[in-house]
């Protein structure tokens, strides 16, 4: 639930940033959501293969027998739930996806404001 609320908030923040740049806010919010979810999957893979490989037999996850796969997935779920550092690491990867899109938006040029020549302003005071 926390991740969903965080995702909505971060997408909203990038949407506001895009509108200030004169870009489509909905499009950039969608790009933020896709980047966040993709980064979560990458973070999940990194955590599983680097931090959980010694606790779980990962070869059983690709087994043909569904009972073996189910037992391995339950074991993996138990290992991920027992250590809160794994969940925090995965969420930090997701925030990294948001920050990537934020960086891209910051590099976009600002919305051009209409410039009024000083000669055109002379007649307004009368």
DSSP file (Angstrom, degrees, kcal/mol; ACC not computed):
  #  RESIDUE AA STRUCTURE BP1 BP2  ACC     N-H-->O    O-->H-N    N-H-->O    O-->H-N    TCO  KAPPA ALPHA  PHI   PSI    X-CA   Y-CA   Z-CA
    1    1 A X     >        0   0    0      0, 0.0     4,-2.1     0, 0.0     5,-0.2   0.000 360.0 360.0 360.0 -40.9    0.0    0.0    0.0
    2    2 A X  H  >  +     0   0    0      1,-0.2     4,-2.6     2,-0.2     5,-0.2   0.893 360.0  52.6 -62.2 -39.5    2.9    2.4    0.9
    3    3 A X  H  > S+     0   0    0      1,-0.2     4,-2.5     2,-0.2    -1,-0.2   0.885 108.4  50.7 -65.5 -38.1    4.5    1.7   -2.5
    4    4 A X  H  > S+     0   0    0      2,-0.2     4,-2.2     1,-0.2    -1,-0.2   0.917 112.0  46.1 -66.3 -43.7    1.3    2.6   -4.4
    5    5 A X  H  X S+     0   0    0     -4,-2.1     4,-2.3     2,-0.2    -2,-0.2   0.912 113.7  49.8 -64.6 -41.7    0.8    5.9   -2.5
    6    6 A X  H  X S+     0   0    0     -4,-2.6     4,-2.6     1,-0.2     5,-0.2   0.908 109.7  51.3 -61.6 -42.5    4.5    6.7   -3.0
    7    7 A X  H  X S+     0   0    0     -4,-2.5     4,-2.3     2,-0.2    -2,-0.2   0.912 110.2  48.2 -62.9 -43.7    4.1    5.9   -6.8
    8    8 A X  H  X S+     0   0    0     -4,-2.2     4,-2.2     2,-0.2    -1,-0.2   0.918 113.2  48.3 -63.1 -43.7    1.1    8.2   -7.1
    9    9 A X  H  X S+     0   0    0     -4,-2.3     4,-2.3     2,-0.2    -2,-0.2   0.930 112.9  46.5 -63.7 -45.6    2.8   11.0   -5.3
   10   10 A X  H  X S+     0   0    0     -4,-2.6     4,-2.1     2,-0.2    -1,-0.2   0.878 111.9  51.1 -67.0 -37.0    6.0   10.8   -7.3
   11   11 A X  H  X S+     0   0    0     -4,-2.3     4,-2.0    -5,-0.2    -1,-0.2   0.903 110.3  50.4 -65.0 -40.0    4.1   10.6  -10.6
   12   12 A X  H  X S+     0   0    0     -4,-2.2     4,-2.4     2,-0.2    -2,-0.2   0.915 108.7  51.9 -62.7 -43.0    2.2   13.7   -9.5
   13   13 A X  H  X S+     0   0    0     -4,-2.3     4,-2.1     1,-0.2    -2,-0.2   0.913 111.9  45.2 -62.4 -42.5    5.4   15.6   -8.7
   14   14 A X  H  X S+     0   0    0     -4,-2.1     4,-2.3     2,-0.2    -1,-0.2   0.834 110.1  56.2 -70.3 -30.1    6.9   14.8  -12.1
   15   15 A X  H  X S+     0   0    0     -4,-2.0     4,-2.2     2,-0.2    -2,-0.2   0.921 108.7  46.3 -64.6 -43.7    3.6   15.8  -13.7
   16   16 A X  H  X S+     0   0    0     -4,-2.4     4,-1.9     1,-0.2    -2,-0.2   0.909 111.9  51.5 -63.7 -42.1    3.8   19.2  -12.1
   17   17 A X  H  X S+     0   0    0     -4,-2.1     4,-1.0     1,-0.2    -2,-0.2   0.892 110.2  49.3 -62.2 -39.8    7.4   19.5  -13.1
   18   18 A X  H  <>S+     0   0    0     -4,-2.3     5,-2.8     1,-0.2     3,-0.4   0.894 108.2  53.0 -67.9 -39.9    6.5   18.7  -16.8
   19   19 A X  H ><5S+     0   0    0     -4,-2.2     3,-1.1     1,-0.2    -1,-0.2   0.869 105.3  54.8 -63.5 -36.1    3.6   21.2  -16.8
   20   20 A X  H 3<5S+     0   0    0     -4,-1.9    91,-0.7     1,-0.3    -1,-0.2   0.794 107.8  50.1 -66.1 -27.0    6.0   23.9  -15.6
   21   21 A X  T 3<5S-     0   0    0     -4,-1.0    -1,-0.3    -3,-0.4    -2,-0.2   0.485 122.6-107.9 -87.5  -3.7    8.2   23.1  -18.6
   22   22 A X  T < 5S+     0   0    0     -3,-1.1    -3,-0.2    -4,-0.4     2,-0.2   0.726  78.3 127.0  84.6  22.8    5.2   23.3  -21.0
   23   23 A X  S   <S-     0   0    0     -5,-2.8     2,-0.5    -6,-0.1    -1,-0.3  -0.612  72.9 -80.5-108.3 168.9    5.0   19.5  -21.6
   24   24 A X     >  -     0   0    0     -2,-0.2     4,-1.7     1,-0.2     5,-0.2  -0.584  36.5-160.7 -71.9 116.3    2.1   17.1  -21.2
   25   25 A X  H  > S+     0   0    0     -2,-0.5     4,-2.1     1,-0.2     5,-0.2   0.875  87.3  53.2 -68.5 -39.3    1.8   16.2  -17.5
   26   26 A X  H  > S+     0   0    0      1,-0.2     4,-2.3     2,-0.2    -1,-0.2   0.894 108.2  51.4 -64.1 -39.8   -0.2   13.0  -18.0
   27   27 A X  H  > S+     0   0    0      1,-0.2     4,-2.3     2,-0.2    -1,-0.2   0.933 112.4  44.7 -62.8 -45.8    2.5   11.6  -20.4
   28   28 A X  H  X S+     0   0    0     -4,-1.7     4,-1.9     2,-0.2    -1,-0.2   0.804 110.4  54.8 -72.8 -28.0    5.3   12.3  -18.0
   29   29 A X  H  X S+     0   0    0     -4,-2.1     4,-2.1     2,-0.2    -1,-0.2   0.908 110.0  48.0 -66.1 -41.4    3.3   10.9  -15.1
   30   30 A X  H  X S+     0   0    0     -4,-2.3     4,-2.5     2,-0.2    -2,-0.2   0.902 110.3  50.6 -64.3 -41.6    2.9    7.7  -17.1
   31   31 A X  H  X S+     0   0    0     -4,-2.3     4,-2.5     1,-0.2    -1,-0.2   0.886 109.5  52.1 -63.2 -38.0    6.5    7.6  -18.0
   32   32 A X  H  X S+     0   0    0     -4,-1.9     4,-2.6     2,-0.2    -2,-0.2   0.909 109.3  49.3 -63.7 -42.6    7.3    8.0  -14.3
   33   33 A X  H  X S+     0   0    0     -4,-2.1     4,-2.5     2,-0.2     5,-0.2   0.928 112.8  46.9 -62.5 -45.8    5.0    5.0  -13.4
   34   34 A X  H  X S+     0   0    0     -4,-2.5     4,-2.5     1,-0.2     5,-0.2   0.917 114.2  47.3 -63.0 -43.3    6.6    2.8  -16.0
   35   35 A X  H  X S+     0   0    0     -4,-2.5     4,-2.3     2,-0.2    -2,-0.2   0.895 112.2  50.3 -65.6 -40.1   10.1    3.8  -14.9
   36   36 A X  H  X S+     0   0    0     -4,-2.6     4,-2.0     2,-0.2    -2,-0.2   0.936 113.7  44.2 -63.1 -47.6    9.3    3.2  -11.2
   37   37 A X  H  X S+     0   0    0     -4,-2.5     4,-2.1     2,-0.2    -2,-0.2   0.901 113.4  50.6 -67.5 -40.7    7.8   -0.2  -11.9
   38   38 A X  H  X S+     0   0    0     -4,-2.5     4,-2.2    -5,-0.2    -1,-0.2   0.910 110.9  49.3 -61.7 -42.1   10.7   -1.2  -14.2
   39   39 A X  H  X S+     0   0    0     -4,-2.3     4,-2.7     1,-0.2    -1,-0.2   0.850 107.3  55.6 -67.2 -33.4   13.2   -0.1  -11.5
   40   40 A X  H  X S+     0   0    0     -4,-2.0     4,-2.5     2,-0.2    -1,-0.2   0.923 108.3  48.1 -62.5 -43.3   11.3   -2.1   -8.9
   41   41 A X  H  X S+     0   0    0     -4,-2.1     4,-2.3     2,-0.2    -2,-0.2   0.907 112.4  48.5 -63.8 -41.1   11.6   -5.3  -11.0
   42   42 A X  H  X S+     0   0    0     -4,-2.2     4,-2.4     1,-0.2    -2,-0.2   0.924 112.5  48.8 -63.7 -43.4   15.3   -4.6  -11.5
   43   43 A X  H  X S+     0   0    0     -4,-2.7     4,-2.5     1,-0.2    -2,-0.2   0.874 109.5  52.5 -63.3 -37.7   15.7   -4.0   -7.8
   44   44 A X  H  X S+     0   0    0     -4,-2.5     4,-2.6     2,-0.2    -1,-0.2   0.914 110.2  47.9 -64.4 -42.6   13.8   -7.2   -7.0
   45   45 A X  H  X S+     0   0    0     -4,-2.3     4,-2.6     2,-0.2     5,-0.3   0.910 112.0  49.8 -64.6 -41.7   16.1   -9.2   -9.3
   46   46 A X  H  X S+     0   0    0     -4,-2.4     4,-1.9     1,-0.2     5,-0.5   0.928 113.1  46.2 -63.2 -44.6   19.2   -7.6   -7.7
   47   47 A X  H  X>S+     0   0    0     -4,-2.5     4,-2.3     3,-0.2     5,-1.2   0.925 115.2  46.3 -64.7 -44.5   18.0   -8.4   -4.2
   48   48 A X  H  X5S+     0   0    0     -4,-2.6     4,-0.7     3,-0.2    -2,-0.2   0.943 118.6  39.6 -65.3 -47.3   17.1  -12.0   -5.1
   49   49 A X  H  <5S+     0   0    0     -4,-2.6    -1,-0.2    -5,-0.2    -2,-0.2   0.740 128.1  30.6 -78.7 -22.1   20.3  -12.9   -7.0
   50   50 A X  H  <5S+     0   0    0     -4,-1.9    -3,-0.2    -5,-0.3    -2,-0.2   0.805 131.7  24.7-104.1 -35.6   22.7  -11.1   -4.7
   51   51 A X  H  <5S+     0   0    0     -4,-2.3    -3,-0.2    -5,-0.5     3,-0.1   0.711 127.7  37.4-104.4 -23.6   21.2  -11.2   -1.2
   52   52 A X  S >X<S+     0   0    0     -5,-1.2     4,-1.7    -4,-0.7     3,-0.6   0.405  84.9  95.9-110.4   1.2   18.9  -14.2   -1.2
   53   53 A X  T 34 S+     0   0    0      1,-0.2     5,-0.3    -6,-0.2    -1,-0.1   0.818  86.6  49.5 -65.4 -30.1   20.9  -16.7   -3.3
   54   54 A X  T 34 S+     0   0    0      1,-0.2    -1,-0.2    -3,-0.1    -2,-0.1   0.733 114.6  44.2 -80.7 -20.9   22.4  -18.4   -0.3
   55   55 A X  T <4 S+     0   0    0     -3,-0.6     2,-0.4     1,-0.1    -2,-0.2   0.697 114.8  45.6 -94.0 -21.9   19.0  -18.8    1.5
   56   56 A X  S  < S-     0   0    0     -4,-1.7     2,-1.2    -8,-0.2    -1,-0.1  -0.959  76.8-127.4-127.7 139.1   16.9  -20.0   -1.5
   57   57 A X    >   -     0   0    0     -2,-0.4     3,-1.2     1,-0.2     4,-0.3  -0.741  26.0-171.6 -83.0  99.5   17.6  -22.6   -4.1
   58   58 A X  G >  S+     0   0    0     -2,-1.2     3,-0.9    -5,-0.3     4,-0.4   0.698  76.2  70.1 -70.5 -19.6   16.9  -20.5   -7.2
   59   59 A X  G >  S+     0   0    0      1,-0.2     3,-0.9     2,-0.2    -1,-0.3   0.787  90.2  62.6 -67.3 -25.8   17.1  -23.5   -9.5
   60   60 A X  G X  S+     0   0    0     -3,-1.2     3,-1.4     1,-0.2    -1,-0.2   0.725  88.5  70.0 -72.0 -20.4   13.9  -24.8   -8.1
   61   61 A X  G <  S+     0   0    0     -3,-0.9    -1,-0.2    -4,-0.3    -2,-0.2   0.776 101.0  46.0 -67.4 -25.1   12.0  -21.7   -9.3
   62   62 A X  G <  S+     0   0    0     -3,-0.9    -1,-0.3    -4,-0.4    -2,-0.2   0.138  87.2 129.5-102.4  19.8   12.4  -22.9  -12.9
   63   63 A X    <   -     0   0    0     -3,-1.4     6,-0.1     2,-0.1    -3,-0.1  -0.343  61.4-134.4 -72.3 154.4   11.4  -26.5  -12.2
   64   64 A X  S    S+     0   0    0     -2,-0.1     2,-0.4     4,-0.0    -1,-0.1   0.837  85.6  86.2 -76.0 -34.7    8.7  -28.3  -14.2
   65   65 A X  S  > S-     0   0    0      1,-0.2     4,-1.9     2,-0.0     3,-0.3  -0.549  70.2-151.5 -72.1 121.1    7.0  -29.6  -11.2
   66   66 A X  H  > S+     0   0    0     -2,-0.4     4,-2.5     1,-0.2     5,-0.2   0.821  94.0  57.8 -65.0 -30.1    4.5  -27.0   -9.8
   67   67 A X  H  > S+     0   0    0      2,-0.2     4,-2.1     1,-0.2    -1,-0.2   0.893 107.1  47.4 -66.9 -38.2    4.8  -28.2   -6.3
   68   68 A X  H  > S+     0   0    0     -3,-0.3     4,-2.3     2,-0.2    -2,-0.2   0.908 112.8  49.2 -68.0 -42.1    8.6  -27.6   -6.3
   69   69 A X  H  X S+     0   0    0     -4,-1.9     4,-2.5     2,-0.2    -2,-0.2   0.908 111.0  50.1 -62.4 -42.0    8.1  -24.2   -7.8
   70   70 A X  H  X S+     0   0    0     -4,-2.5     4,-2.2     2,-0.2    -2,-0.2   0.907 110.9  48.4 -64.5 -42.1    5.4  -23.3   -5.2
   71   71 A X  H  X S+     0   0    0     -4,-2.1     4,-2.0     2,-0.2    -1,-0.2   0.906 113.1  47.9 -64.5 -41.3    7.7  -24.5   -2.3
   72   72 A X  H  X S+     0   0    0     -4,-2.3     4,-2.3     2,-0.2    -2,-0.2   0.887 111.7  49.6 -67.7 -38.4   10.6  -22.4   -3.7
   73   73 A X  H  X S+     0   0    0     -4,-2.5     4,-2.5     2,-0.2    -2,-0.2   0.882 110.7  49.9 -69.4 -36.5    8.5  -19.3   -4.1
   74   74 A X  H  X S+     0   0    0     -4,-2.2     4,-2.2     2,-0.2    -1,-0.2   0.894 111.3  49.5 -65.7 -38.8    7.1  -19.6   -0.6
   75   75 A X  H  X S+     0   0    0     -4,-2.0     4,-2.1     2,-0.2    -2,-0.2   0.908 111.9  48.2 -65.6 -41.3   10.7  -19.9    0.7
   76   76 A X  H  X S+     0   0    0     -4,-2.3     4,-2.3     2,-0.2    -2,-0.2   0.904 111.0  50.7 -65.2 -41.7   11.7  -16.9   -1.3
   77   77 A X  H  X S+     0   0    0     -4,-2.5     4,-2.2     1,-0.2    -2,-0.2   0.895 109.8  50.6 -62.6 -40.3    8.7  -14.9    0.0
   78   78 A X  H  X S+     0   0    0     -4,-2.2     4,-1.8     2,-0.2    -2,-0.2   0.903 110.6  48.8 -64.3 -42.0    9.6  -15.9    3.6
   79   79 A X  H  X S+     0   0    0     -4,-2.1     4,-1.0     1,-0.2    -2,-0.2   0.900 112.8  47.8 -66.1 -40.1   13.2  -14.7    3.1
   80   80 A X  H  < S+     0   0    0     -4,-2.3     7,-0.4     1,-0.2    -2,-0.2   0.871 114.1  46.7 -69.0 -36.3   12.1  -11.4    1.6
   81   81 A X  H  < S+     0   0    0     -4,-2.2    -1,-0.2     1,-0.2    -2,-0.2   0.779 105.6  59.4 -77.3 -26.3    9.6  -10.7    4.4
   82   82 A X  H  < S+     0   0    0     -4,-1.8     2,-0.6     1,-0.2    -1,-0.2   0.795 103.8  52.1 -74.5 -27.3   12.0  -11.6    7.2
   83   83 A X    >X  -     0   0    0     -4,-1.0     3,-1.2    -3,-0.2     4,-0.8  -0.918  64.3-166.1-113.8 108.9   14.5   -9.0    6.4
   84   84 A X  H 3> S+     0   0    0     -2,-0.6     4,-2.2     1,-0.3     5,-0.2   0.712  84.4  72.5 -66.5 -18.4   13.1   -5.4    6.0
   85   85 A X  H 3> S+     0   0    0      1,-0.2     4,-2.2     2,-0.2    -1,-0.3   0.836  92.5  56.2 -64.6 -31.4   16.4   -4.3    4.4
   86   86 A X  H <> S+     0   0    0     -3,-1.2     4,-2.1     2,-0.2    -1,-0.2   0.936 108.9  45.1 -64.6 -46.3   15.4   -6.3    1.2
   87   87 A X  H  X S+     0   0    0     -4,-0.8     4,-2.3    -7,-0.4    -2,-0.2   0.896 113.2  50.5 -65.5 -40.0   12.1   -4.4    0.9
   88   88 A X  H  X S+     0   0    0     -4,-2.2     4,-2.2     2,-0.2    -1,-0.2   0.904 109.5  51.2 -64.6 -40.8   13.8   -1.1    1.5
   89   89 A X  H  X S+     0   0    0     -4,-2.2     4,-1.6     2,-0.2    -2,-0.2   0.911 110.0  49.3 -63.0 -42.5   16.4   -1.8   -1.1
   90   90 A X  H  X S+     0   0    0     -4,-2.1     4,-1.6     1,-0.2    -2,-0.2   0.914 111.6  49.0 -63.7 -43.1   13.7   -2.7   -3.7
   91   91 A X  H  X S+     0   0    0     -4,-2.3     4,-2.2     1,-0.2    -1,-0.2   0.853 106.9  55.9 -66.4 -34.2   11.8    0.5   -2.9
   92   92 A X  H  X S+     0   0    0     -4,-2.2     4,-1.7     1,-0.2    -1,-0.2   0.854 103.8  54.3 -66.6 -33.1   15.0    2.6   -3.2
   93   93 A X  H  X S+     0   0    0     -4,-1.6     4,-1.4     2,-0.2    -1,-0.2   0.916 107.6  50.9 -62.7 -41.4   15.5    1.1   -6.7
   94   94 A X  H  X S+     0   0    0     -4,-1.6     4,-1.6     1,-0.2     3,-0.3   0.902 107.9  51.1 -61.9 -42.1   11.9    2.4   -7.6
   95   95 A X  H  X S+     0   0    0     -4,-2.2     4,-2.5     1,-0.2    -1,-0.2   0.848 104.3  59.2 -64.1 -32.7   12.7    5.8   -6.3
   96   96 A X  H  X S+     0   0    0     -4,-1.7     4,-1.9     2,-0.2    -1,-0.2   0.866 101.7  53.7 -62.3 -35.9   15.8    5.7   -8.5
   97   97 A X  H  X S+     0   0    0     -4,-1.4     4,-1.6    -3,-0.3    -1,-0.2   0.902 109.2  48.4 -63.9 -41.0   13.5    5.3  -11.5
   98   98 A X  H  X S+     0   0    0     -4,-1.6     4,-2.4     1,-0.2    -2,-0.2   0.927 110.1  51.5 -62.1 -45.1   11.6    8.4  -10.4
   99   99 A X  H  X S+     0   0    0     -4,-2.5     4,-2.3     1,-0.2    -2,-0.2   0.831 105.0  56.8 -64.9 -31.5   14.8   10.3  -10.0
  100  100 A X  H  X S+     0   0    0     -4,-1.9     4,-2.0     2,-0.2    -1,-0.2   0.938 110.2  43.5 -62.7 -46.5   15.9    9.3  -13.5
  101  101 A X  H  X S+     0   0    0     -4,-1.6     4,-2.4     1,-0.2    -2,-0.2   0.878 112.2  53.8 -67.8 -37.0   12.7   10.8  -15.1
  102  102 A X  H  X S+     0   0    0     -4,-2.4     4,-2.3     2,-0.2    -1,-0.2   0.908 108.0  50.2 -61.8 -41.4   13.1   13.9  -12.9
  103  103 A X  H  X S+     0   0    0     -4,-2.3     4,-1.4     2,-0.2    -2,-0.2   0.913 110.0  50.2 -62.9 -42.7   16.6   14.4  -14.1
  104  104 A X  H  X S+     0   0    0     -4,-2.0     4,-0.6     1,-0.2    -2,-0.2   0.908 111.5  48.7 -62.8 -41.4   15.4   14.1  -17.7
  105  105 A X  H >< S+     0   0    0     -4,-2.4     3,-0.8     1,-0.2    -1,-0.2   0.875 107.5  54.9 -66.3 -36.6   12.7   16.6  -17.1
  106  106 A X  H 3< S+     0   0    0     -4,-2.3    -1,-0.2     1,-0.2    -2,-0.2   0.811 104.4  54.8 -66.5 -28.1   15.2   19.0  -15.5
  107  107 A X  H 3< S+     0   0    0     -4,-1.4    -1,-0.2    -3,-0.2    -2,-0.2   0.648  87.6  98.6 -79.7 -14.5   17.3   18.9  -18.6
  108  108 A X  S << S-     0   0    0     -3,-0.8     2,-0.0    -4,-0.6    -3,-0.0  -0.446  86.9-101.6 -70.0 146.5   14.4   19.9  -20.8
  109  109 A X        -     0   0    0      1,-0.1    -1,-0.1    -2,-0.1     3,-0.1  -0.358  40.2-105.1 -69.1 150.3   14.3   23.6  -21.7
  110  110 A X        -     0   0    0      1,-0.1     2,-0.2    -4,-0.1   -89,-0.2  -0.259  44.4 -84.3 -70.1 161.2   11.9   25.9  -19.8
  111  111 A X        -     0   0    0    -91,-0.7     2,-0.3     1,-0.1    -1,-0.1  -0.483  49.2-117.4 -67.3 131.4    8.7   27.2  -21.3
  112  112 A X        -     0   0    0     -2,-0.2     2,-0.3   -91,-0.1    -1,-0.1  -0.550  25.0-147.1 -74.8 129.9    9.5   30.3  -23.4
  113  113 A X        -     0   0    0     -2,-0.3     2,-0.4     1,-0.1    -1,-0.0  -0.710  28.4 -99.2 -93.8 149.5    7.7   33.4  -22.1
  114  114 A X        -     0   0    0     -2,-0.3     2,-0.5     1,-0.1    -1,-0.1  -0.522  37.9-143.7 -70.4 125.5    6.6   36.1  -24.5
  115  115 A X        -     0   0    0     -2,-0.4     2,-0.5    -3,-0.0    -1,-0.1  -0.786   7.9-155.0 -94.6 131.8    9.1   38.9  -24.5
  116  116 A X        -     0   0    0     -2,-0.5     5,-0.1     2,-0.0     2,-0.0  -0.917  19.5-124.6-107.4 127.4    7.8   42.4  -24.9
  117  117 A X    >>  -     0   0    0     -2,-0.5     4,-0.9     1,-0.1     3,-0.9  -0.361  19.5-120.4 -68.1 148.4   10.3   44.9  -26.4
  118  118 A X  H 3> S+     0   0    0      1,-0.3     4,-0.6     2,-0.2     3,-0.3   0.783 112.1  60.5 -63.6 -27.0   10.9   48.0  -24.2
  119  119 A X  H >4 S+     0   0    0      1,-0.2     3,-0.6     2,-0.2     4,-0.5   0.837 100.5  54.5 -69.5 -31.6    9.6   50.3  -27.0
  120  120 A X  H <4 S+     0   0    0     -3,-0.9     3,-0.4     1,-0.2    -1,-0.2   0.762 103.5  56.9 -72.3 -23.9    6.2   48.5  -26.9
  121  121 A X  H >X S+     0   0    0     -4,-0.9     3,-0.9    -3,-0.3     4,-0.5   0.659  87.4  78.4 -80.3 -16.8    5.9   49.3  -23.2
  122  122 A X  G X< S+     0   0    0     -4,-0.6     3,-0.6    -3,-0.6    -1,-0.2   0.864  92.9  48.6 -63.4 -37.1    6.3   53.1  -23.6
  123  123 A X  G >4 S+     0   0    0     -4,-0.5     3,-0.6    -3,-0.4    -1,-0.2   0.575  95.4  74.4 -81.3  -8.9    2.7   53.6  -24.8
  124  124 A X  G <4 S+     0   0    0     -3,-0.9    -1,-0.2     1,-0.2    -2,-0.2   0.761  84.3  63.8 -76.6 -24.8    1.1   51.6  -22.0
  125  125 A X  G <<        0   0    0     -3,-0.6    -1,-0.2    -4,-0.5    -2,-0.1   0.617 360.0 360.0 -77.8 -12.2    1.6   54.2  -19.2
  126  126 A X    <         0   0    0     -3,-0.6    -1,-0.2    -4,-0.2    -2,-0.1   0.458 360.0 360.0 -88.6 360.0   -0.6   56.9  -20.8
